[in-house]
Amino acid sequence: MLSYGPLWKTMKNRKITTYTLIYKLGFSANTITSLRRNKSITLYTVERLCKILDCTPNDIVEILPDEDEAGNG
């Protein structure tokens, strides 16, 4: 399961808002919705976010075990 929890922390630390992403940097509202719902996004979007936030993909997304796998490890 994907989690964009690190993204929101990185954005807060860099003082970048979703408003800025949408209205000043050209991200679509659908992309922001996907991020909020922990849905898949393209690597191109990850790359853009990394460049804007001056960070690595680990500062944007983390991969968590699926709920059905969490108790089986």
DSSP file (Angstrom, degrees, kcal/mol; ACC not computed):
  #  RESIDUE AA STRUCTURE BP1 BP2  ACC     N-H-->O    O-->H-N    N-H-->O    O-->H-N    TCO  KAPPA ALPHA  PHI   PSI    X-CA   Y-CA   Z-CA
    1    1 A M              0   0    0      0, 0.0    63,-3.5     0, 0.0     2,-0.3   0.000 360.0 360.0 360.0 136.0    0.0    0.0    0.0
    2    2 A L  E     -A   63   0A   0     36,-0.4     2,-0.4    61,-0.2    61,-0.2  -0.632 360.0-170.1 -86.1 144.8    1.3    3.5   -0.9
    3    3 A S  E     -A   62   0A   0     59,-2.3    59,-2.4    -2,-0.3     4,-0.1  -0.992  17.2-167.5-134.8 130.0    1.3    6.3    1.7
    4    4 A Y    >>  +     0   0    0     -2,-0.4     4,-1.4    31,-0.3     3,-0.6   0.080  55.2 118.4 -99.4  22.2    2.1    9.9    0.8
    5    5 A G  H 3> S+     0   0    0      1,-0.2     4,-1.5     2,-0.2    -1,-0.2   0.899  72.3  55.1 -52.5 -44.7    2.4   10.8    4.5
    6    6 A P  H 3> S+     0   0    0      0, 0.0     4,-2.6     0, 0.0    -1,-0.2   0.847 101.5  59.7 -60.7 -31.6    6.0   11.8    4.0
    7    7 A L  H <> S+     0   0    0     53,-1.2     4,-3.1    -3,-0.6     5,-0.2   0.939 103.3  49.1 -60.4 -47.6    4.9   14.2    1.2
    8    8 A W  H  X S+     0   0    0     -4,-1.4     4,-2.0     1,-0.2    -1,-0.2   0.868 113.0  47.7 -64.4 -35.8    2.7   16.3    3.5
    9    9 A K  H  X S+     0   0    0     -4,-1.5     4,-2.4     2,-0.2    -1,-0.2   0.918 113.2  48.0 -68.0 -43.5    5.5   16.5    6.1
   10   10 A T  H  X S+     0   0    0     -4,-2.6     4,-2.0    49,-0.4    -2,-0.2   0.914 111.5  50.2 -63.9 -43.3    8.0   17.5    3.4
   11   11 A M  H  X>S+     0   0    0     -4,-3.1     5,-2.5     1,-0.2     4,-0.7   0.918 110.6  49.8 -60.9 -43.3    5.7   20.1    2.0
   12   12 A K  H ><5S+     0   0    0     -4,-2.0     3,-0.8    -5,-0.2    -2,-0.2   0.922 110.9  49.1 -62.2 -44.0    5.1   21.6    5.5
   13   13 A N  H 3<5S+     0   0    0     -4,-2.4    -1,-0.2     1,-0.2    -2,-0.2   0.841 116.0  43.1 -63.6 -33.5    8.8   21.8    6.1
   14   14 A R  H 3<5S-     0   0    0     -4,-2.0    -1,-0.2    -5,-0.2    -2,-0.2   0.446 110.5-123.0 -91.4  -1.9    9.4   23.5    2.8
   15   15 A K  T <<5 +     0   0    0     -3,-0.8     2,-0.5    -4,-0.7    -3,-0.2   0.894  61.8 144.4  58.9  42.9    6.3   25.8    3.2
   16   16 A I      < -     0   0    0     -5,-2.5    -1,-0.2    -6,-0.1     2,-0.2  -0.955  31.8-160.1-111.0 129.1    4.7   24.6    0.0
   17   17 A T     >  -     0   0    0     -2,-0.5     4,-2.1    -3,-0.1     5,-0.1  -0.620  32.3-114.2-104.7 164.9    0.9   24.3    0.0
   18   18 A T  H  > S+     0   0    0      1,-0.2     4,-2.5    -2,-0.2     5,-0.2   0.848 119.0  60.8 -63.8 -32.1   -1.5   22.3   -2.2
   19   19 A Y  H  >>S+     0   0    0      1,-0.2     4,-3.0     2,-0.2     5,-0.5   0.932 105.1  47.6 -57.4 -46.0   -2.7   25.8   -3.4
   20   20 A T  I  >>S+     0   0    0      1,-0.2     4,-1.7     2,-0.2     5,-1.6   0.915 110.5  51.7 -62.1 -44.1    0.8   26.5   -4.7
   21   21 A L  I  <5S+     0   0    0     -4,-2.1     6,-2.9     3,-0.2     4,-0.2   0.917 119.7  34.8 -59.7 -43.1    1.1   23.1   -6.4
   22   22 A I  I  X5S+     0   0    0     -4,-2.5     4,-0.7     4,-0.2    -2,-0.2   0.966 128.7  28.8 -77.2 -54.5   -2.2   23.6   -8.2
   23   23 A Y  I  <5S+     0   0    0     -4,-3.0    -3,-0.2    -5,-0.2    -2,-0.2   0.704 131.9  28.2 -90.1 -20.3   -2.4   27.4   -9.0
   24   24 A K  I  <<S+     0   0    0     -4,-1.7    -3,-0.2    -5,-0.5    -1,-0.1   0.695 128.9  34.3-110.0 -24.9    1.3   28.3   -9.3
   25   25 A L  T  4<S-     0   0    0     -5,-1.6    -3,-0.2    -4,-0.2    -2,-0.1   0.429 102.4-116.2-115.7  -0.2    3.0   25.1  -10.4
   26   26 A G     <  +     0   0    0     -4,-0.7    -4,-0.2    -6,-0.3     2,-0.2   0.629  55.5 152.7  82.5  15.2    0.3   23.6  -12.7
   27   27 A F        -     0   0    0     -6,-2.9    -1,-0.2    -7,-0.2     2,-0.2  -0.530  45.9-115.7 -73.7 146.5   -0.6   20.4  -10.8
   28   28 A S     >  -     0   0    0     -2,-0.2     4,-1.7     1,-0.1     3,-0.3  -0.502  12.0-124.6 -81.6 153.3   -4.1   19.2  -11.5
   29   29 A A  H  > S+     0   0    0      1,-0.2     4,-2.4     2,-0.2     5,-0.2   0.835 113.2  60.4 -62.3 -31.9   -6.6   19.0   -8.7
   30   30 A N  H  > S+     0   0    0      2,-0.2     4,-2.4     1,-0.2    -1,-0.2   0.880 102.0  51.5 -63.9 -37.8   -7.1   15.3   -9.6
   31   31 A T  H  > S+     0   0    0     -3,-0.3     4,-2.3     2,-0.2    -1,-0.2   0.921 110.0  48.7 -64.3 -43.7   -3.4   14.6   -8.9
   32   32 A I  H  X S+     0   0    0     -4,-1.7     4,-2.5     1,-0.2    -2,-0.2   0.898 110.6  51.5 -63.3 -40.2   -3.7   16.2   -5.4
   33   33 A T  H  X S+     0   0    0     -4,-2.4     4,-1.9     2,-0.2    -1,-0.2   0.913 108.6  51.1 -62.3 -42.8   -6.9   14.1   -4.8
   34   34 A S  H  <>S+     0   0    0     -4,-2.4     5,-3.1     1,-0.2    -2,-0.2   0.911 110.6  49.3 -60.3 -42.2   -4.9   11.0   -5.8
   35   35 A L  H ><5S+     0   0    0     -4,-2.3     3,-1.3     1,-0.2   -31,-0.3   0.921 110.1  50.2 -62.8 -44.2   -2.2   12.0   -3.3
   36   36 A R  H 3<5S+     0   0    0     -4,-2.5    -1,-0.2     1,-0.3    -2,-0.2   0.836 114.0  45.3 -63.3 -32.1   -4.7   12.6   -0.5
   37   37 A R  T 3<5S-     0   0    0     -4,-1.9    -1,-0.3    -5,-0.2    -2,-0.2   0.304 113.0-117.7 -95.2   8.7   -6.3    9.2   -1.2
   38   38 A N  T < 5 +     0   0    0     -3,-1.3   -36,-0.4    -4,-0.2    -3,-0.2   0.864  62.4 152.3  56.3  40.0   -2.9    7.4   -1.4
   39   39 A K      < -     0   0    0     -5,-3.1    -1,-0.2    -6,-0.2     2,-0.0  -0.537  52.2 -80.5 -93.3 164.5   -3.6    6.4   -5.0
   40   40 A S        -     0   0    0     -2,-0.2     2,-0.3   -38,-0.0    -1,-0.1  -0.335  46.0-175.4 -65.6 143.8   -1.0    5.7   -7.7
   41   41 A I        -     0   0    0     -3,-0.1     2,-0.1    -7,-0.1   -10,-0.0  -0.861  31.8 -90.5-129.6 168.5    0.6    8.7   -9.4
   42   42 A T     >  -     0   0    0     -2,-0.3     4,-1.8     1,-0.1     3,-0.2  -0.383  26.3-121.0 -79.2 157.8    3.1    8.7  -12.3
   43   43 A L  H  > S+     0   0    0      1,-0.2     4,-2.8     2,-0.2     5,-0.2   0.811 115.1  62.8 -64.6 -29.0    6.9    8.7  -11.8
   44   44 A Y  H  > S+     0   0    0      2,-0.2     4,-2.4     1,-0.2    -1,-0.2   0.914 103.4  47.7 -60.0 -42.5    6.9   11.9  -13.8
   45   45 A T  H  > S+     0   0    0      2,-0.2     4,-2.6     1,-0.2    -2,-0.2   0.904 110.7  51.0 -65.9 -41.8    4.8   13.5  -11.0
   46   46 A V  H  X S+     0   0    0     -4,-1.8     4,-2.6     1,-0.2    -2,-0.2   0.925 110.5  50.1 -59.5 -44.5    7.1   12.1   -8.4
   47   47 A E  H  X S+     0   0    0     -4,-2.8     4,-2.3     2,-0.2    -2,-0.2   0.924 110.5  48.7 -60.6 -45.7   10.1   13.6  -10.3
   48   48 A R  H  X S+     0   0    0     -4,-2.4     4,-2.5     1,-0.2    -1,-0.2   0.923 112.1  48.9 -60.4 -45.0    8.4   17.0  -10.5
   49   49 A L  H  X S+     0   0    0     -4,-2.6     4,-2.8     1,-0.2    -1,-0.2   0.907 109.9  52.1 -62.1 -41.7    7.6   17.0   -6.8
   50   50 A C  H  X>S+     0   0    0     -4,-2.6     5,-1.9     1,-0.2     4,-0.9   0.904 111.6  46.4 -61.5 -42.2   11.2   16.0   -6.0
   51   51 A K  H  <5S+     0   0    0     -4,-2.3     3,-0.2     2,-0.2    -2,-0.2   0.918 115.3  45.8 -67.2 -42.9   12.6   18.9   -8.0
   52   52 A I  H  <5S+     0   0    0     -4,-2.5    -2,-0.2     1,-0.2    -1,-0.2   0.907 121.8  36.8 -65.6 -42.5   10.1   21.4   -6.5
   53   53 A L  H  <5S-     0   0    0     -4,-2.8    -1,-0.2    -5,-0.2    -2,-0.2   0.466 103.5-128.4 -91.6  -2.2   10.7   20.2   -2.9
   54   54 A D  T  <5 +     0   0    0     -4,-0.9     2,-0.2    -3,-0.2    -3,-0.2   0.967  69.8 110.8  51.0  60.0   14.4   19.5   -3.4
   55   55 A C      < -     0   0    0     -5,-1.9    -1,-0.2    -6,-0.1    -2,-0.1  -0.791  67.4 -99.4-146.2-175.7   14.1   16.0   -2.0
   56   56 A T    >   -     0   0    0     -2,-0.2     3,-2.0    -3,-0.1     4,-0.2  -0.682  42.4 -99.8-108.4 166.4   14.2   12.3   -2.9
   57   57 A P  G >> S+     0   0    0      0, 0.0     4,-2.7     0, 0.0     3,-1.9   0.812 121.1  65.8 -56.0 -29.9   11.3   10.0   -3.6
   58   58 A N  G 34 S+     0   0    0      1,-0.3   -51,-0.0     2,-0.2     0, 0.0   0.741  96.0  57.2 -64.8 -20.5   11.6    8.7    0.0
   59   59 A D  G <4 S+     0   0    0     -3,-2.0   -49,-0.4     1,-0.1    -1,-0.3   0.449 115.9  36.4 -85.3  -1.0   10.6   12.1    1.2
   60   60 A I  T <4 S+     0   0    0     -3,-1.9   -53,-1.2     1,-0.3     2,-0.3   0.735 120.4  21.1-116.6 -43.9    7.3   11.8   -0.8
   61   61 A V     <  -     0   0    0     -4,-2.7    -1,-0.3   -55,-0.2     2,-0.3  -0.959  51.5-169.8-136.1 147.1    6.1    8.2   -0.7
   62   62 A E  E     -A    3   0A   0    -59,-2.4   -59,-2.3    -2,-0.3     2,-0.6  -0.976  21.6-131.5-131.6 151.7    6.5    5.2    1.5
   63   63 A I  E     -A    2   0A   0     -2,-0.3   -61,-0.2   -61,-0.2     3,-0.0  -0.906  25.0-170.1-106.1 119.4    5.4    1.6    0.8
   64   64 A L        -     0   0    0    -63,-3.5     3,-0.1    -2,-0.6     2,-0.0  -0.739  32.1 -95.4-104.1 153.0    3.5    0.0    3.7
   65   65 A P        -     0   0    0      0, 0.0     5,-0.1     0, 0.0    -1,-0.1  -0.390  46.7-103.1 -64.8 145.4    2.5   -3.6    3.9
   66   66 A D    >>  -     0   0    0      1,-0.1     4,-1.6    -2,-0.0     3,-1.2  -0.341  32.0-112.0 -63.4 152.2   -1.0   -4.5    2.7
   67   67 A E  H 3> S+     0   0    0      1,-0.3     4,-0.6     2,-0.2     3,-0.2   0.859 119.0  52.1 -57.1 -37.8   -3.4   -5.0    5.6
   68   68 A D  H 34 S+     0   0    0      1,-0.2    -1,-0.3     2,-0.1    -2,-0.0   0.696 113.8  44.8 -73.4 -17.5   -3.7   -8.7    4.7
   69   69 A E  H X4 S+     0   0    0     -3,-1.2     3,-1.3     1,-0.1     4,-0.3   0.644  92.9  81.4 -94.7 -18.3    0.1   -9.1    4.8
   70   70 A A  H >< S+     0   0    0     -4,-1.6     3,-0.5     1,-0.3    -2,-0.1   0.846  98.1  38.9 -60.9 -37.2    0.7   -7.1    8.0
   71   71 A G  T 3< S+     0   0    0     -4,-0.6    -1,-0.3     1,-0.2    -2,-0.1   0.452 108.1  64.8 -92.2  -0.3   -0.1  -10.0   10.3
   72   72 A N  T <         0   0    0     -3,-1.3    -1,-0.2     1,-0.2    -2,-0.2   0.318 360.0 360.0-104.5   8.0    1.5  -12.7    8.2
   73   73 A G    <         0   0    0     -3,-0.5    -1,-0.2    -4,-0.3    -2,-0.1   0.463 360.0 360.0-101.4 360.0    5.1  -11.6    8.4
